[in-house]
Amino acid sequence: MAEKTVKGTWLTGWDPEDEDAWHQGGHRVARRNLILSVLSEHIGFSVWTLWSVLVLFMSPETGLAFTPGEKFLLVATPTVVGALLRLPYSYAVTRFGGRNWTVFATLLLLVPTLLAVYFVRQPGTPLWVFLLIGAVGGVGGGNFASSMTNITAFFPQRHQGWALGLNAGGGNLGVAAVQLIGLAVISVAGRSHPEYVAAVYLPLILIVAALAARQMDNVDAVRTAPGAQREAVRDPDTWWISLLYIGTFGSFIGFGFAFGLVLQNEFDATPVQAVGYTFLGPLLGSFSRPLGGWLADRLGGTQVTFWTFLGMGAGTVVLIAASRVGSLGLFVAAFTALFVLSGLGNGSTYKMIPAVFARKAESEVTSGRDAKRAFARARQRSGAVIAIAGAVGALGGAAINLAFLASYSEASGTGTPAFLAFLAYYVLCITVIRVIYLHRRPAQTRTAPGGVQESSRV
């Protein structure tokens, strides 16, 4: 079925739950699209978080003397725009197709990258110009939603925790990659050439767009998602899961944008020191995301997410203690642990989405409704909720940066008020999981249309 279709055209009648078709070639098509999706999303994340590195170059010596509050505002701007673009980006996949939209969205990254290359070398450039460029860079954040919505259509439910975790984790690595590039630029060329950080991505954008145009496919299964998105908005589970995703992905991306600035303000770290520390957390957090999906496939998304938030709460307490005693080593260790835990939680929270709606489909079937239609509807709503939760979760990253802005603008000049706010939110998430999800009945295994065994554990 899949292997006979010309690459780049619409795959019709695609059903990843068809066991025979999956083993006869469907898994190869899915894997090929996943690899290219990861590459595109990786570049998108790098461009999205570019300013988390570029602000470290901004100083009176470079003619860009902005206050800490202005820098936090600058890194928050692409976070907000990226979050707001996630819903239209997920819709765009359903309208134009995964391959077509991936090519367009990847090429669009050239605009903020070229603007950054030019203006970071112009001393005296006003803040509003950088805010505008940062806003345009938000298109990189939108890539996540279109990529994740597209990939759900290629993989059966039993593999979605792993596939979505790998797709998102590979994209999240872009946060660490741009930090490493910043470190390399500072080490080789010094602080006077921030444009090199952005310039690295220009040829990569062109290469990935060309590969996507030649090797990716459009799949007609995602075309039904817009109606499912309207259904998802009315479903309470959409908003409970979005609240949890604010705590996991919002923490990951918010900390990724802010970590370098926090080190500069909390411990007077130099740009070289800041970038030298900041890449490790996003790197480990990116690798832990697919692990979170893998664990959720086996233990249940709710259980993994619950223990993740307990760990994040404990890590935040350590962070506050490290800040008060002035221990840089303990502070960096606690922050790195939060990155790892938020990565695990990203994977497990996303795994909750198809599991929640598979359980609802099972209830519909036991009530006498058509099984094939019920589970197809569940898949469509799962893709819609992934887009909504991704958008809401990314707004959590902006909230973290705004919390740091307010915290460091106070007379105390420390991040403790922001850390206390994060701790309170993690406690809220723990409560939601216990009250809303952990009381639900244990997982059962049922047979979906086509003979595929699927777990309905949340």
Disulfide bonds with the S-S distance in Angstrom:
none
